[in-house]
Amino acid sequence: MQASLTRKLSALIVGLGIGAGPLAASAKDTVKIAFIGPLTGSNSAHGLGGRNSAELAVKLHNGDPKSKYNFSLINLDDECKPNVGVQVATKAATDNSIMAVIPHYCSSVAIATVDVYHQFGIPTVVWAAVLPEIIYGQKTKEMHRVSATLVNQNKVAAQFLTGPQKYKRWVAIYDTTDYGKSMFKYFSQFLKENGGTMLGSFGVGADQQDFNAELTKIKELNPEIIYFGGLTPIGIRVLKQMEKLGITAQFQGTSGIVGEAFVNGAGTLAEGTVAMYDNPPVEKLPGGKFFVEKYTQQKYNEPPEAYGPYAYSATTLVMDTIEKVGPNRKKINEELGKVKNYDSIVGKISFDDYGQNINPVTTKYVVQDGKWLDWNDSEYASGKRKLKGR
């Protein structure tokens, strides 16, 4: 009798709307989604920035009284290591309570996990990794990506540095992961097309510490520019060791070094570094001001880094899709395949037939006074400052 009375009182309270906030929230089904990135290790700054951004998206969504579902974000650490990535991807994909995955920062991890997501049919929206083959290696219903590929980054870089900047002689250092090799492949192709010369190239390990042998040979080749195809930790080491050997060539990076972690780690040596990234600075994004304000309010210990807005957008897209079709993997995959002109803080998101967002626009960046700036807003563009050798 006591249990029956309790149920009747509960029904009466709901009917009267008493305490509607907590009761309404508890009445919503909770849907699990997973975020995967390097939360520990040398690339953790980017992973933590992405995780914070994804968490922010979930908090804002769950605070909307009009939403059908509450979302629970499961955070998994891939350590930027392919073998670990496969393990955590499998953990997420085989958990039938997880409806979608927002993975990875490191391309070497993302390419290793594609078959896992495909095998278990789990909807996947990549938030950062830019290797083309992640999406274009095979056509699946599961794989989608809001960030760009690395192809256009290298095309724009070659055109810009051989054209307006009039550089001619390069040497390349690239890490021997799929990411680094693909960066070097496309830049070399576009450099040749634009009349530049690659004097030499050096593949290095992703965890390599000492570059004395490679840099000594590079110094003998006397390039105007050193092209670096790799991620932040190696880029910092290379730049610092260049200074010790007295190498004064211009330093050119890729999207893998764009972010606060690079300028904080390299210090004043980062000044004048150029790199390409497929979006303007966050404050210029359609929802950039909103994102920065909300992110700042959370008082996270880490900045969002360059790909934080993409992590936020990927998470929001996943949740909006589930709100529309329900927590069903098959239906989510089908709906993601139809995404065209979806409004996000990074701009319109439209997936092509393979699941690649076709809208990001490459922006030229340069480090000025400890901050990555849009080239067009810098004193380098106005001529007040010069890149090395110009």
Beta strands, then each sheet from edge to edge (+ up, - down):
strand 1: 29-37
strand 2: 69-77
strand 3: 98-102
strand 4: 124-126
strand 5: 143-145
strand 6: 169-175
strand 7: 197-204
strand 8: 225-229
strand 9: 250-252
strand 10: 274-277
strand 11: 342-344
strand 12: 347-349
strand 13: 363-368
strand 14: 371-374
sheet 1: 2+ 1+ 3+
sheet 2: 4+ 5+
sheet 3: 7+ 6+ 8+ 9+
sheet 4: 10+ 13- 14+
sheet 5: 11+ 12-
end
